[in-house]
Amino acid sequence: MTLSLRIHQRLLSNAFDLGIFEQVIRSYADGHLPVSEVKGPDYPVLGDHFHPVLALVAPFYRLWPSPQVLLVVQAALIAASVLPLALWARRALGSGAAAVIGTCYGLSWGLANAAGFDFHEVAFAVPLLACSLAALGSDRLRAAALWALPLLLVKEDLGLTVAVIGFLIALRGDRKLGIATAAAGLVGTALAMLVILPAFNPQGSYAYTHWLTGPEGGAESGPMDLLYKATIGLITPEAKVTTLLFLLAPTLFLALRSPLLWVALPTLAWRFASGLWTHWGTSYHYSVVLMPIVFAAFIDALIRRQSSTVSLRRYLVGSAAITALLLPQFPLWQLAKPETWRPDPRIAVAHKLMDRIPDGATVQASNQLVPQLTDRTSASLYGWADSRPDPEWIMVDTEVPQQRRWPLSPGEERISLDRALTQGYRTAAEQDGFVLLTRSG
C-alpha cells in the first residue's frame, strides 16, 4: 500500500489504468452503470472488460472519493491472499515453513508489479484463487468450487481458470461438482465474451479479439500465423521463457510437480498467444493472478514430496534466497531508494495549477495528471485520439521524462499546444513545465 500511494503522490500513476478504474468506481458510487471518459466520451466500460465485482468498491469510494481508495483496496486484497496459503502451509508443513512461504509469496514479483502499477480488477482474483487452491489442496472440494465461482465476476477470461479448477475437483474424486464447476466457468466466459461485452461495446463486438487474430492489432492473421501462435509462438520470443523462469524459480521449479499449476495455463495461454508484447514479459500487472497459483503449487509439491525436515529447510532457504535476489528488479525495491522519498517542488506546482480547474469541468490532461483529476472532473487523456474533443481545460506536463512520455512525443505535444492556442484556447497559467490552457471568453 505504501508503494502504490507513494507512486500516486509523486504523480507517477496513469490514466491507463488508474484513471479509468476510478471513473468506473465513481460511476458505481453515483448509482449508474460504469463509464470512462479516458476510454472515450461516455464510454460504457462493461463493453471493454467484464468486471462487475468492482461495484463492491463503490461504498468505500462514497466514504473517501479519491483514487487512493482504489489503491488501498487493492493492497488489502493482495495482503489478504497471504493468509489462506500460509494457514494451509502451517497445517501441512509447520509454522516455520508457513512463515517462509508466506513471506516469499508476499514479496513475490508478480504481487509487487501489481502494487507498483495503478489499480486493476484482477486484484479481486488474488484472494479468491488463494482460498480456492488452498481448499483444493486440502481436499475441501466444495469450498474450492465456492471460492472459484466468483472469479466469473472479476474478468471475462477467468472463467477458463474456473474450468481448470473444476477439472481438478473432478480428478480429486467429486466428478459431479467438478463438471458443474468447469461448465459454469466455460459458460461464464462464453456469455461474457460473446453476449454481454458485445452488447455494451459501441462496435458490437468483443474489443480484444485482435490480440489473438492480428499482430499488434493489425490485419487479421491467417491460419498459419494462428498455428504458429498456438505452438512455437507460445515460447518465442525469449521474453515468454523469461517469464516462465521468473514464475517458477522462487519455487525451485518444484511447482511443476503439482497439478495445481495447471490452473495457470489459461492465463499463460492467452498472454503468450497475444500479439501485444506487453503481455509476454514480467512487467505490469499481468502476473498477479499467477502468483497464488504458483505458490499453491509449491506448497502442494512440498506436501507430496514428504521431505525430511532437513530437505524441507533447504527448499525453503532456496526459495527465500531467490525471492531476495529478485527483489531489486521489481517495484518494491523503490521503497529503499532515496529518490522515492525526496520532495519534488514540481508536485506542489502541479496541484496549484490543477486547483484552478473547477469541479465538474471537462479537461484533457497529460497521462500522469489524469488520475489526479478524475475524482472531481470529467478527465480524459491529452493526445489520445478517442478523448472528448474541445474540453474546457487542458493541463499538460511538458517535462515528462522520455521513458514515461505517452501518447505524444515532445514535438507532437508542442505542435498540439500551439494549435490549441489558435483554436480558441488561452494560457491560464504556466510554471515549471506545466501548462494550463482554458477556453477564451
C-alpha positions as CSV (number, residue, x, y, z in Angstrom):
1,M,0.0,0.0,0.0
2,T,2.8,2.4,0.9
3,L,4.4,1.8,-2.5
4,S,1.2,2.5,-4.6
5,L,0.2,5.5,-2.6
6,R,3.7,7.0,-2.8
7,I,3.7,6.4,-6.6
8,H,0.4,8.3,-6.9
9,Q,1.6,11.1,-4.6
10,R,4.7,11.5,-6.9
11,L,2.4,12.0,-10.0
12,L,3.5,8.6,-11.4
13,S,0.2,6.9,-11.7
14,N,-1.5,6.7,-15.1
15,A,-4.7,7.5,-17.0
16,F,-4.4,3.9,-18.2
17,D,-5.3,2.4,-15.8
18,L,-5.9,4.1,-12.5
19,G,-7.8,7.0,-14.2
20,I,-10.1,4.5,-16.0
21,F,-10.8,2.5,-12.9
22,E,-11.5,5.5,-10.7
23,Q,-14.1,6.6,-13.3
24,V,-15.6,3.1,-13.2
25,I,-15.9,3.1,-9.4
26,R,-17.1,6.7,-9.4
27,S,-19.9,5.7,-11.8
28,Y,-21.0,2.9,-9.5
29,A,-20.8,5.2,-6.5
30,D,-23.1,7.6,-8.3
31,G,-25.6,4.8,-9.0
32,H,-25.2,4.1,-12.7
33,L,-23.5,1.7,-15.0
34,P,-19.8,2.4,-15.4
35,V,-18.4,4.8,-18.0
36,S,-14.9,6.1,-18.6
37,E,-14.1,9.4,-20.2
38,V,-10.5,8.2,-20.6
39,K,-11.7,5.4,-22.9
40,G,-13.9,7.8,-24.8
41,P,-16.9,10.1,-24.3
42,D,-19.3,8.3,-22.0
43,Y,-17.6,5.0,-23.0
44,P,-19.5,2.0,-21.5
45,V,-16.8,0.1,-19.7
46,L,-18.8,-3.1,-19.5
47,G,-18.2,-3.3,-23.2
48,D,-14.5,-3.3,-22.6
49,H,-14.0,-5.8,-19.9
50,F,-16.5,-7.7,-17.7
51,H,-15.7,-6.8,-14.1
52,P,-19.0,-6.2,-12.1
53,V,-17.1,-7.1,-8.9
54,L,-15.8,-3.5,-9.0
55,A,-19.2,-2.3,-7.7
56,L,-18.1,-3.6,-4.3
57,V,-15.6,-0.8,-4.1
58,A,-18.3,1.9,-4.5
59,P,-19.3,2.1,-0.8
60,F,-15.7,2.8,0.2
61,Y,-15.4,5.4,-2.6
62,R,-18.5,7.2,-1.3
63,L,-16.8,7.5,2.1
64,W,-13.5,8.6,0.5
65,P,-13.9,9.8,-3.1
66,S,-10.3,9.5,-4.1
67,P,-8.2,7.3,-6.4
68,Q,-6.2,6.4,-3.3
69,V,-9.1,4.3,-2.0
70,L,-8.7,2.0,-5.0
71,L,-5.0,1.6,-4.2
72,V,-5.8,0.8,-0.5
73,V,-8.5,-1.7,-1.6
74,Q,-6.0,-3.4,-4.0
75,A,-3.3,-3.6,-1.3
76,A,-5.8,-5.1,1.2
77,L,-6.9,-7.7,-1.3
78,I,-3.3,-8.7,-2.1
79,A,-2.4,-8.8,1.6
80,A,-5.5,-10.9,2.4
81,S,-4.3,-13.6,-0.1
82,V,-1.3,-14.4,2.1
83,L,-3.5,-15.8,4.9
84,P,-5.1,-18.9,3.2
85,L,-1.8,-20.0,1.7
86,A,0.1,-19.5,5.0
87,L,-2.6,-21.3,7.0
88,W,-2.6,-24.2,4.6
89,A,1.3,-24.4,4.8
90,R,1.2,-24.3,8.6
91,R,-1.3,-27.2,8.8
92,A,0.7,-29.3,6.4
93,L,4.3,-28.2,6.8
94,G,4.6,-26.4,10.1
95,S,4.8,-22.9,11.4
96,G,8.4,-22.2,10.2
97,A,7.5,-23.3,6.6
98,A,4.4,-21.2,6.7
99,A,6.3,-18.1,7.7
100,V,8.9,-18.5,5.0
101,I,6.4,-19.4,2.2
102,G,4.0,-16.6,3.3
103,T,6.9,-14.1,3.3
104,C,8.2,-15.2,-0.1
105,Y,4.7,-15.1,-1.6
106,G,4.0,-11.6,-0.1
107,L,7.3,-10.3,-1.6
108,S,6.9,-12.0,-4.9
109,W,7.5,-10.0,-8.0
110,G,4.0,-10.5,-9.5
111,L,2.3,-9.0,-6.5
112,A,4.9,-6.2,-6.4
113,N,4.3,-5.3,-10.0
114,A,0.6,-5.1,-9.4
115,A,1.1,-2.8,-6.4
116,G,3.5,-0.7,-8.4
117,F,1.2,-0.2,-11.4
118,D,-2.0,1.6,-10.7
119,F,-5.2,-0.5,-9.9
120,H,-6.7,-3.4,-11.7
121,E,-9.8,-5.5,-11.2
122,V,-7.7,-8.7,-11.1
123,A,-6.7,-7.8,-7.6
124,F,-10.0,-9.4,-6.6
125,A,-8.9,-12.7,-8.2
126,V,-5.9,-13.0,-6.0
127,P,-7.5,-13.8,-2.6
128,L,-10.2,-15.9,-4.4
129,L,-7.6,-18.0,-6.1
130,A,-5.6,-18.3,-2.9
131,C,-8.6,-19.5,-1.0
132,S,-9.8,-21.8,-3.7
133,L,-6.4,-23.5,-4.2
134,A,-5.7,-23.8,-0.5
135,A,-9.1,-25.6,-0.2
136,L,-8.4,-27.7,-3.2
137,G,-5.0,-28.7,-1.9
138,S,-6.6,-29.7,1.4
139,D,-9.3,-31.8,-0.4
140,R,-12.1,-29.4,0.7
141,L,-13.6,-29.6,-2.8
142,R,-16.9,-27.8,-2.2
143,A,-15.1,-24.9,-0.7
144,A,-12.7,-24.9,-3.6
145,A,-15.6,-24.5,-6.0
146,L,-17.4,-21.9,-4.0
147,W,-14.2,-19.7,-3.8
148,A,-13.6,-20.2,-7.5
149,L,-17.0,-19.3,-8.9
150,P,-16.9,-15.5,-8.0
151,L,-13.9,-15.3,-10.4
152,L,-16.6,-15.1,-13.1
153,L,-17.4,-11.6,-11.9
154,V,-13.8,-10.4,-11.9
155,K,-12.8,-10.6,-15.6
156,E,-14.1,-12.4,-18.6
157,D,-11.2,-14.8,-19.2
158,L,-11.1,-16.1,-15.6
159,G,-14.0,-18.5,-16.5
160,L,-11.3,-20.6,-18.1
161,T,-9.4,-20.6,-14.9
162,V,-12.6,-21.7,-13.1
163,A,-13.0,-24.5,-15.6
164,V,-9.5,-25.9,-14.8
165,I,-10.2,-25.8,-11.1
166,G,-13.4,-27.7,-11.9
167,F,-11.4,-30.3,-13.8
168,L,-9.0,-30.7,-10.8
169,I,-12.0,-31.1,-8.5
170,A,-13.3,-33.9,-10.7
171,L,-9.9,-35.6,-10.7
172,R,-9.8,-35.5,-6.9
173,G,-13.0,-37.5,-6.7
174,D,-16.1,-35.3,-6.9
175,R,-16.9,-35.7,-10.6
176,K,-20.4,-34.1,-10.4
177,L,-19.1,-31.0,-8.6
178,G,-16.1,-30.7,-10.8
179,I,-18.0,-31.0,-14.0
180,A,-20.6,-28.4,-12.8
181,T,-17.8,-26.0,-11.8
182,A,-16.0,-26.5,-15.1
183,A,-19.2,-26.0,-17.1
184,A,-20.0,-22.8,-15.1
185,G,-16.6,-21.5,-16.0
186,L,-16.8,-22.2,-19.7
187,V,-20.4,-20.9,-19.9
188,G,-19.5,-17.8,-17.9
189,T,-16.6,-16.9,-20.2
190,A,-18.7,-17.6,-23.3
191,L,-21.6,-15.4,-22.1
192,A,-19.2,-12.6,-21.2
193,M,-17.2,-12.6,-24.4
194,L,-20.0,-13.4,-26.9
195,V,-23.1,-11.8,-25.4
196,I,-22.5,-9.3,-22.6
197,L,-19.4,-7.5,-23.8
198,P,-20.6,-7.1,-27.4
199,A,-24.0,-5.9,-26.1
200,F,-22.3,-3.0,-24.3
201,N,-19.4,-2.4,-26.7
202,P,-20.0,0.6,-29.1
203,Q,-18.7,-1.6,-32.0
204,G,-21.0,-4.5,-31.1
205,S,-18.1,-7.0,-30.7
206,Y,-15.5,-8.2,-28.2
207,A,-12.9,-5.4,-28.1
208,Y,-9.8,-7.6,-27.8
209,T,-10.2,-10.3,-30.5
210,H,-7.4,-8.6,-32.4
211,W,-4.9,-9.6,-29.6
212,L,-5.1,-13.2,-30.9
213,T,-6.1,-12.7,-34.5
214,G,-3.8,-9.9,-35.5
215,P,-0.2,-8.9,-34.6
216,E,-0.2,-5.7,-32.6
217,G,-3.8,-5.0,-33.6
218,G,-3.0,-5.2,-37.3
219,A,-4.7,-7.1,-40.0
220,E,-6.2,-10.4,-39.1
221,S,-3.9,-13.4,-39.1
222,G,-4.1,-16.3,-41.5
223,P,-4.3,-20.0,-40.4
224,M,-0.6,-20.5,-40.5
225,D,0.0,-17.5,-38.2
226,L,-2.6,-18.7,-35.8
227,L,-1.0,-22.2,-35.8
228,Y,2.4,-20.6,-35.1
229,K,1.0,-18.6,-32.2
230,A,-0.6,-21.8,-30.8
231,T,2.7,-23.7,-31.0
232,I,6.2,-22.2,-31.3
233,G,4.8,-18.7,-30.6
234,L,3.9,-19.8,-27.1
235,I,7.6,-19.8,-26.2
236,T,9.0,-17.2,-28.5
237,P,10.3,-14.6,-28.3
238,E,12.6,-15.2,-25.3
239,A,10.6,-12.8,-23.0
240,K,8.0,-15.6,-22.6
241,V,10.6,-18.1,-21.5
242,T,12.0,-15.5,-19.1
243,T,8.5,-15.0,-17.6
244,L,8.2,-18.7,-17.1
245,L,11.6,-18.9,-15.4
246,F,10.8,-16.0,-13.1
247,L,7.4,-17.6,-12.2
248,L,8.9,-21.0,-11.3
249,A,12.3,-20.0,-9.9
250,P,11.0,-18.9,-6.4
251,T,9.6,-22.4,-6.0
252,L,12.9,-24.0,-7.2
253,F,10.7,-25.4,-10.0
254,L,9.0,-27.7,-7.6
255,A,5.7,-26.2,-8.6
256,L,6.0,-28.2,-11.8
257,R,5.4,-31.3,-9.7
258,S,1.9,-30.2,-8.7
259,P,-1.3,-30.4,-10.8
260,L,-2.4,-27.1,-9.2
261,L,0.0,-25.4,-11.6
262,W,-2.4,-26.4,-14.4
263,V,-4.7,-23.5,-13.1
264,A,-2.1,-21.1,-14.6
265,L,-2.4,-22.5,-18.1
266,P,-5.4,-20.3,-19.3
267,T,-3.8,-17.1,-18.3
268,L,-0.4,-18.1,-19.7
269,A,-2.0,-19.3,-22.9
270,W,-3.8,-16.0,-23.7
271,R,-0.9,-13.9,-22.7
272,F,1.7,-15.8,-24.8
273,A,-0.7,-16.2,-27.8
274,S,-1.4,-12.4,-27.7
275,G,0.2,-10.2,-30.4
276,L,0.8,-7.5,-27.8
277,W,4.3,-7.6,-26.5
278,T,3.4,-6.1,-23.1
279,H,1.6,-9.4,-22.3
280,W,4.6,-11.6,-22.7
281,G,7.0,-10.3,-20.1
282,T,7.3,-9.7,-16.4
283,S,6.2,-6.0,-16.4
284,Y,2.9,-4.5,-15.4
285,H,0.2,-6.4,-13.5
286,Y,-0.4,-9.4,-15.8
287,S,1.3,-11.9,-13.5
288,V,-0.6,-11.0,-10.3
289,V,-3.2,-13.8,-10.8
290,L,-0.4,-16.3,-11.4
291,M,1.4,-15.8,-8.0
292,P,-1.2,-17.5,-5.8
293,I,-1.3,-20.4,-8.3
294,V,2.4,-20.8,-8.4
295,F,2.8,-20.7,-4.6
296,A,-0.1,-23.0,-4.0
297,A,1.6,-25.5,-6.4
298,F,4.8,-25.0,-4.4
299,I,3.1,-25.9,-1.1
300,D,1.3,-28.9,-2.8
301,A,4.6,-30.1,-4.2
302,L,6.3,-29.9,-0.8
303,I,3.5,-31.9,0.8
304,R,3.6,-34.5,-1.9
305,R,7.4,-35.0,-1.5
306,Q,7.1,-35.7,2.2
307,S,10.6,-34.4,2.6
308,S,12.6,-34.7,5.8
309,T,13.0,-31.7,8.0
310,V,16.5,-31.1,6.6
311,S,15.3,-31.3,2.9
312,L,12.3,-29.0,3.6
313,R,14.6,-26.5,5.2
314,R,16.8,-26.5,2.1
315,Y,13.9,-25.9,-0.2
316,L,12.7,-23.0,2.0
317,V,16.1,-21.4,2.2
318,G,16.4,-21.7,-1.6
319,S,13.0,-20.1,-2.2
320,A,13.9,-17.3,0.2
321,A,17.2,-16.7,-1.5
322,I,15.8,-16.5,-5.0
323,T,13.0,-14.2,-3.7
324,A,15.6,-11.9,-2.2
325,L,17.7,-11.9,-5.4
326,L,14.6,-10.9,-7.5
327,L,13.5,-8.1,-5.2
328,P,15.8,-5.3,-6.6
329,Q,14.4,-6.0,-10.1
330,F,10.8,-5.1,-9.2
331,P,8.8,-2.2,-7.7
332,L,9.1,-3.0,-4.0
333,W,12.7,-2.0,-4.2
334,Q,11.7,1.6,-4.9
335,L,10.8,1.8,-1.2
336,A,14.5,1.6,-0.4
337,K,15.6,4.3,-2.8
338,P,16.1,7.8,-1.5
339,E,14.5,9.4,-4.6
340,T,11.2,7.8,-3.7
341,W,11.0,9.9,-0.6
342,R,12.8,13.0,-1.8
343,P,10.4,16.1,-2.0
344,D,9.7,17.4,-5.5
345,P,8.6,21.0,-5.6
346,R,7.0,20.4,-9.0
347,I,4.3,18.3,-7.4
348,A,3.0,21.3,-5.4
349,V,3.1,23.4,-8.6
350,A,1.1,20.8,-10.4
351,H,-1.6,20.7,-7.7
352,K,-1.7,24.6,-7.6
353,L,-2.5,24.7,-11.3
354,M,-4.9,21.8,-11.2
355,D,-6.8,23.5,-8.3
356,R,-7.7,26.3,-10.8
357,I,-9.8,23.8,-12.7
358,P,-13.4,23.8,-11.3
359,D,-15.2,20.7,-10.2
360,G,-17.2,19.1,-13.0
361,A,-15.2,20.7,-15.8
362,T,-14.2,18.8,-18.9
363,V,-10.4,18.5,-19.1
364,Q,-7.8,16.8,-21.1
365,A,-4.5,16.2,-19.2
366,S,-1.2,14.5,-19.5
367,N,-1.1,10.8,-18.7
368,Q,0.2,11.2,-15.1
369,L,-2.1,14.1,-14.4
370,V,-5.3,12.4,-15.3
371,P,-5.6,10.3,-12.1
372,Q,-5.1,13.5,-10.1
373,L,-8.3,14.9,-11.7
374,T,-10.7,12.0,-12.1
375,D,-12.3,12.3,-8.7
376,R,-13.8,15.8,-9.4
377,T,-13.7,16.5,-13.1
378,S,-14.6,14.8,-16.4
379,A,-11.0,14.0,-17.3
380,S,-9.6,12.4,-20.4
381,L,-6.1,11.9,-21.9
382,Y,-4.4,14.7,-23.8
383,G,-3.3,13.5,-27.2
384,W,-5.4,10.3,-27.2
385,A,-7.5,10.1,-30.3
386,D,-10.6,8.9,-28.5
387,S,-10.7,11.7,-25.9
388,R,-13.6,14.0,-25.8
389,P,-12.9,16.9,-28.2
390,D,-12.9,20.6,-27.2
391,P,-12.5,20.3,-23.4
392,E,-13.0,23.3,-21.2
393,W,-9.4,22.9,-19.9
394,I,-6.1,21.4,-21.0
395,M,-3.4,20.6,-18.5
396,V,0.0,19.4,-19.8
397,D,3.3,18.5,-18.2
398,T,5.9,19.3,-20.8
399,E,8.8,18.0,-18.8
400,V,7.8,14.3,-18.5
401,P,10.9,12.1,-19.0
402,Q,11.0,10.3,-22.3
403,Q,10.6,6.9,-20.8
404,R,7.2,7.9,-19.2
405,R,6.0,10.1,-22.1
406,W,2.8,8.8,-23.8
407,P,0.9,9.2,-26.1
408,L,2.6,12.3,-27.6
409,S,6.3,12.9,-28.3
410,P,7.7,16.3,-27.2
411,G,7.4,17.5,-30.8
412,E,3.9,16.4,-31.2
413,E,3.0,17.9,-27.9
414,R,4.4,21.3,-28.8
415,I,2.5,21.3,-32.2
416,S,-0.7,20.3,-30.4
417,L,-0.4,23.1,-27.8
418,D,0.4,25.7,-30.4
419,R,-2.6,24.5,-32.4
420,A,-4.9,24.8,-29.4
421,L,-3.8,28.4,-28.9
422,T,-5.1,29.2,-32.4
423,Q,-8.4,27.3,-31.8
424,G,-9.9,29.3,-29.0
425,Y,-7.7,28.5,-26.0
426,R,-5.5,30.8,-24.0
427,T,-2.8,30.2,-21.4
428,A,-4.3,30.4,-17.9
429,A,-1.0,29.5,-16.2
430,E,2.4,28.2,-16.9
431,Q,5.0,27.2,-14.4
432,D,7.9,24.7,-14.0
433,G,7.0,22.9,-17.3
434,F,3.2,22.7,-16.5
435,V,0.9,24.4,-19.0
436,L,-2.7,25.2,-18.2
437,L,-5.0,26.3,-21.0
438,T,-8.6,27.3,-20.9
439,R,-11.1,28.3,-23.5
440,S,-11.1,32.1,-24.2
441,G,-14.2,34.1,-23.2
